[in-house]
Amino acid sequence: MSEIIMYEEEFRRIDDELKKLYQLSNAKLVFLVDKNGQLIASAGDTHNIDTTALASLTAGNIAATGGIAKLLGQKEFSILFHEGEKDNIHISLIANRVILVVVFDQRTSLGLVRLRVKKSSQELEKIFIELDRKAQAEKKNRPETSPFAEITDEDIDRLFG
């Protein structure tokens, strides 16, 4: 799994898309996590929630579900839904790289959340494709040199000898 390189313009677009999804779906909280469990961005009320733990557990949930999918001969389950007494969680994998999580309650419906997530997922996927293009272009224009390339065996011998 490759590391995500984030640029300011794309981060702003991601943040705007999450805020839009939060408002249009009438959710309590929306956040985006990478597959390693690192929180990328969020929208909504995060004051009473340990977002670091929630991000990590969500990534673990996706990994565990991926294992279940393989056992069942599936490629993956790209959408997960957990229904609770008060809150529900809709989790979706986007571009096989990031995890979109929507926490919602009875003020909205699963149908509305799914519709809005589908639209936001398409936009977010476009942003991540652009991020990949930018990162590849930057990598192409930057020569790969090791920080140790200029150190010779003689330098090492002098240092330790």
N, C-alpha and C positions, 0 to 999 in steps of 0.2 A: 504494500500500500504506500503510495507516494505521499510525501508531506505537502500540505496545502500552503502555498505562498499567497499571502493576502496583500492586496494593494488598496490604497485608500479609496479610490473611486468605486471599486467593486464592493468593498466593505460597506460604503454608504448605500449602495444599491441593495445589498443584502439586508441591511438594517431597515431601509425603507420598505422593502417587500415584507419583512416580518411584522412591521408596524401595521401595514395595510392588511395583512392576514389576520392579525390580532383584532383589528377593528371590524373587518367585514365578517369574520366568523363569530364575533361576540365571545371570544375566548377569555379565559382568565390569564393565560400565559402561553407564549409561543417562544420556542428557542431552537437554535440550530447548533448541532454538536458534530465534531468530526468523529470518525470511527474509533479513534483512540480515546474518546471520552472528554475531549477538550471543548469547553463552551466557546462557540464562535460569536454568537450574538443572541440577544433576547428582546422580547417586547412584552409588556404587561407587568403585573404585580409580582416581583421577585423578592419582596422584603421578608416574607416569612418562610422562604424556601431556601434550602442549601442547594444552590444551583450547581455547585461543583460536584456534589454527591449525586444529584439528579442526572447530570450529564454523564458521569461515569457509569451509573447504573443503567441508563438508557443504552449506552454503547454495549454494555455487557448483555443486555436484553437482546439487542440485535445480533450479537455474536452467538448467543445461546440459540436463538431462533434459527440462525443460519445453520447451526449444527443439526437441529431438528429437521430442517428442510433437506439437508443432504441425506440424513437417515431415511427420509421418505422419498428420495429420488427427485427432489425438487431442486431447482437452481437456487432459489431463495424465496422468502416471503417478504415482499417489499412494503407491506402495510401491516401494522399491528394495532389492535385496539384493546384497551383494558377498561372495563366498566367497574366503577366503584360506587359506594353508597352516595357520596356527594359529588365527587369529581370523576371525570373520565379522561383517558389519555389516548390520543391518536398519534401513532408513530409511523413515519414513512422514511424510506431510504431514497435519497435523491442522487442521481448520477452515480450510484454505487460508491459514493464518497462521503456524503454527509447525511446526518439524521435530522429530520424535521419533527419536532414534538409540539403538539397542541394539547394543552390542558384546558378542559372546559367543564361546565356544569349544566344544570337544567335550564339555564337562560338561553341555550342554543340547542341545536340538534346535531346528531351524528351526520345526517344527510347534508346539512349546511357546511359543517366542518369539512367533510370529504370533498364537496364541490370546491370550496375555497382553497383547500390544500392542493387539489389537482391543478388549479390555475397557478397558484404560487410555486408549485413544484416545477412547472414548465419554465417560469421566469428564473427561478433559482438555478435550474439546470443550465440555462443559457449563460448565466453569470459565471458558473464554474467552468464551462467550456472556454469562456473568454479568459478566465484566470489561468487555465492550462496553456492557452495560446501565448499569453504574455510571459508566463514562466519559461516556456520552451524557447521563445524568441530571446529572452534575456540570457538564458543558459547558452544559446547558440552564439551570442555576441560576447560572452565572457569566456576567456580561455580558462580551461581547467588546469590550474597549477596547484601543486601541494605547497603548504606553508613551509615545508621542509626541503623543497626542491633545491634551494641554494646552499644547503648544508652539505658539506663533503665529509668523507670518512676522516680526513685529516682534522677537520673542525671538531668532530666527535672525540677523536683521540686526544687532542689538545685540551678539550673540556674535561675529560675524565682521566687523562693520563698523567 
